[in-house]
Amino acid sequence: MSQSSIRPLSIGNVVSAGLVLYRSNLKTYLQLAITAYLWILLPIYGWAKYSAINGLISRLAFAELINKPESVSTARDRIDSRLWSFLGVGLGVGIRLFGLYLLLYFGLILCLIPLIVLQGQVAGGLIAAIAFLVVLVVGIIAIVRFYSRWFVAEIPLAVEEEIASGRDSIRRSYELTKDYVGRIQYIVVVAFVVTLPIQIITGYIPSIFQVRTEPNSTAYWTVYFISLGLSLLGGAIIMPFWQAIKAVIYYDLRSRREGLDLQLGDRDF
């Protein structure tokens, strides 16, 4: 089957498929997500476990999509053998994004210098202000576009047998998402809107109460720990949905770029 003969899933279909996968496996995915968010409180090893469980959920979701469902224990054996590689994916993407943020930061600083020097000079100040806005907009667009290229960075490591390192998985994500950045951005926006009510309830509202209490008071720390707990719970509720979305996008990309003759682990289908 040629790539052109395979029609891409619509944005709505991708989000709907993610919701269906989550709802069909709610108990399993939610238990894994809660475990992941408990691990995240432990530095280094806990972060690796958190990253690996993200990949585990996406692998389980992908297996459902190809009608070859796996048990959690079977999938976990595959995932745990590459525990530190999953941490490598997270660190690799994080370092790349941090580098882009630094470039944007220094670019804005360079634009601010003439803006300060030329203050009082209408023409020069206007040019410097325009340059500042242009650098800001271009920088934000660049960061979003690059992040879209790394959006499914952990999925190849979780699914493809020949991908054994975090670097290879990030590179694979970058290759698969070529020419589809715009669609991924729209999907992310729609998925964010879907999860927004949960984020407001578990994240934003508790933060408002925390700001309104006196710092270092008993009430402040009580609200702080309640807010932290709700934030972790909200993250645990939302995380499986995002990992299911990533699995659907990854499945869609591989189906259209490489046809349907895929492989999960050692099994052909």
C-alpha positions in Angstrom: 0.0 0.0 0.0 1.5 3.4 -1.0 1.8 6.2 1.5 -0.5 8.4 -0.6 -3.3 5.8 -0.5 -3.6 5.9 3.3 -5.7 8.7 4.5 -4.6 10.4 7.8 -6.8 10.3 10.8 -8.6 13.5 11.4 -7.7 15.6 14.5 -11.1 14.7 16.0 -10.5 11.0 15.3 -7.1 11.0 17.0 -8.5 12.7 20.1 -11.6 10.4 20.1 -9.4 7.3 19.7 -7.3 8.5 22.7 -10.4 8.9 24.8 -11.8 5.5 23.8 -8.5 3.8 24.7 -8.4 5.5 28.0 -12.0 4.8 28.9 -11.6 1.1 27.8 -8.6 0.6 30.0 -9.3 3.2 32.7 -8.5 1.1 35.8 -5.2 -0.2 34.3 -4.0 3.1 32.9 -4.9 5.1 36.0 -3.2 2.7 38.4 0.0 2.9 36.3 -0.2 6.7 36.2 -0.7 7.0 39.9 2.3 4.7 40.5 4.3 6.9 38.0 3.5 10.1 39.9 4.5 8.5 43.2 7.8 7.5 41.6 8.5 11.0 40.4 9.0 12.2 44.0 12.2 10.1 44.1 15.1 11.7 42.2 16.9 10.0 39.4 15.7 6.4 39.7 12.1 7.5 40.4 12.3 9.8 37.3 13.4 6.9 35.2 10.5 4.8 36.5 8.1 7.7 35.7 9.4 8.0 32.2 9.3 4.2 31.7 5.7 4.0 32.8 4.8 6.7 30.3 6.2 4.5 27.6 4.5 1.4 29.1 1.0 3.0 28.8 1.7 4.1 25.2 2.9 0.5 24.4 -0.3 -1.0 25.8 -2.4 1.6 23.9 -0.5 0.8 20.6 -1.0 -2.9 21.1 -4.7 -2.3 21.4 -4.7 -0.3 18.2 -3.1 -3.1 16.2 -5.4 -5.7 17.8 -2.5 -7.5 19.6 -3.2 -6.6 23.2 -0.5 -7.3 25.8 -0.8 -7.9 29.5 0.8 -5.3 31.8 3.4 -7.8 33.0 4.4 -8.8 29.4 4.8 -5.2 28.3 6.5 -4.2 31.5 9.3 -6.8 30.9 10.0 -5.1 27.6 9.9 -1.6 29.1 11.9 -2.3 32.3 14.8 -3.7 30.3 15.3 -0.1 28.8 14.6 1.8 32.0 17.5 4.2 31.7 17.0 4.8 28.0 13.5 6.2 28.8 15.1 8.6 31.2 17.6 9.4 28.4 14.7 10.3 26.1 13.3 12.7 28.7 16.6 14.3 29.4 17.5 14.5 25.7 14.3 16.3 24.7 14.6 18.5 27.8 18.1 19.5 27.0 17.2 20.3 23.4 14.2 22.4 24.4 16.4 24.2 27.0 18.9 25.0 24.3 16.2 26.5 22.2 14.9 28.6 25.2 18.5 29.8 25.7 18.8 30.9 22.1 15.5 32.7 22.3 16.5 34.4 25.6 19.8 35.6 24.3 18.2 36.7 21.0 15.7 38.8 23.0 18.6 40.3 25.2 20.4 41.3 22.0 17.2 43.1 20.8 16.7 44.8 24.2 20.2 46.3 24.2 19.6 48.7 21.3 16.0 49.3 22.5 17.5 50.6 25.8 20.3 52.5 24.1 18.0 54.1 21.5 15.2 55.1 24.0 14.1 58.6 23.2 14.9 58.1 19.5 11.6 57.3 17.9 12.8 55.7 14.7 15.6 53.6 16.2 13.5 52.6 19.2 10.6 51.5 16.9 12.9 49.4 14.8 14.4 47.8 17.9 10.9 47.1 19.3 9.8 45.5 16.1 13.0 43.4 16.0 12.2 42.3 19.6 8.7 41.2 18.7 9.8 39.4 15.5 12.5 37.4 17.5 9.9 36.6 20.2 7.3 35.3 17.7 9.8 33.4 15.5 11.4 31.9 18.6 8.1 30.7 20.1 7.1 29.2 16.7 10.5 27.4 16.4 10.2 26.0 19.9 6.7 24.7 19.3 7.6 23.2 15.9 10.7 21.4 17.3 8.7 20.1 20.3 6.1 18.7 17.8 9.0 16.8 16.1 9.8 15.2 19.5 6.2 14.7 20.6 6.3 10.9 20.3 10.0 10.6 21.2 9.5 7.8 23.8 7.1 5.7 21.7 9.7 4.1 19.3 11.7 3.0 22.3 8.6 1.4 23.8 7.4 -0.3 20.7 10.2 -0.9 18.1 12.7 -3.8 18.9 15.5 -2.2 16.9 15.4 1.0 18.8 17.6 0.5 21.9 18.7 4.0 23.0 17.1 7.3 23.9 19.0 9.1 21.2 17.7 6.6 18.5 14.2 7.0 19.8 14.3 10.8 19.6 15.8 10.6 16.1 13.0 8.2 15.1 10.4 10.6 16.3 12.0 13.4 14.4 11.9 11.4 11.2 8.3 10.2 11.6 6.8 13.6 12.3 8.4 15.2 9.2 5.7 17.1 7.2 3.1 16.5 9.9 4.0 19.2 12.4 0.9 21.3 11.8 -1.5 18.4 12.4 0.3 17.5 15.6 0.1 21.1 16.9 -3.7 21.2 16.3 -4.1 17.8 18.0 -2.2 19.1 21.0 -4.3 22.2 21.2 -7.6 20.1 21.1 -6.3 17.6 23.6 -5.3 20.5 25.9 -8.8 21.9 25.7 -10.2 18.5 26.6 -8.1 18.2 29.7 -8.4 21.9 30.7 -11.3 21.4 33.2 -9.3 18.8 35.1 -6.2 21.1 35.2 -8.3 24.0 36.4 -9.9 22.0 39.3 -6.7 20.2 40.4 -4.1 22.9 39.6 -5.3 26.5 39.1 -8.0 26.7 41.8 -5.9 25.3 44.7 -3.1 27.7 43.7 -5.5 30.7 44.1 -6.3 29.6 47.7 -2.6 29.2 48.4 -1.8 32.7 47.2 -4.5 34.1 49.5 -3.0 32.6 52.7 -0.3 34.1 54.7 3.2 32.7 53.8 4.7 30.2 56.2 1.5 30.0 58.3 -0.2 26.7 59.2 -3.0 27.5 56.8 -0.4 28.2 54.0 1.3 24.8 54.4 -2.0 23.0 54.8 -3.2 24.5 51.5 0.2 23.9 49.9 0.2 20.1 50.6 -3.5 19.8 49.6 -2.6 21.7 46.4 0.4 19.4 45.8 -1.7 16.3 46.3 -4.4 17.5 43.9 -1.8 18.6 41.3 -0.3 15.1 41.4 -3.7 13.5 41.2 -4.6 15.7 38.3 -1.4 14.8 36.5 -2.1 11.1 37.0 -5.6 11.5 35.6 -4.4 13.4 32.5 -1.2 11.5 31.7 -2.7 8.3 30.3 -4.9 10.3 28.0 -1.8 12.1 26.6 0.1 8.8 26.2 -2.9 7.2 24.4 -2.9 10.3 22.1 0.8 9.8 21.4 0.2 6.1 20.6 -2.6 7.0 18.2 -0.4 9.6 16.5 2.5 7.2 16.3 0.3 4.5 14.8 -1.2 7.0 12.3 2.3 8.2 11.2 3.7 4.7 10.8 0.6 3.5 8.9 0.9 6.3 6.4 4.6 6.5 6.1 5.4 2.8 6.2 2.2 1.0 5.5 0.5 -1.4 7.8 3.2 -4.1 7.9 4.4 -3.1 11.4 6.0 -5.1 14.1 5.5 -5.1 17.9 8.5 -6.6 19.6 9.2 -9.9 18.0 5.7 -10.5 16.6 4.6 -9.8 13.0 1.1 -8.7 12.2 
